[in-house]
């Protein structure tokens, strides 16, 4: 899958983004989505060079549902600790024409990588933006990010 649309601050290579998109597509097939029917996968690469995957896990009490991106972030923090930093993340679903991270996921991604590259499908092609581009006024408590 070719990735296009490099934007300011996004420096992650096409090869890395292609790999992340492929892994996000693969993990989307393992999503637990009995309520929405939307199977979403995410794969993120940390500054340490490790890749973590996540898929959405729905719950009958919708507020307890976990998005794919936040599942991947949680896995990365569990392994690398609180200093984990995101370099890039890819989001994929076969169920929608486009699937950028939701607002809650954008805020979580901003916590660990405001300049990270985010790739997702739009109009049949993969596009990429930085987290900062997707969430220009993120909330940071007591920080100069």
Order of alpha helices (4+ residues) and beta strands (2+ residues): beta-alpha-beta-beta-alpha-beta-alpha-beta-beta-alpha
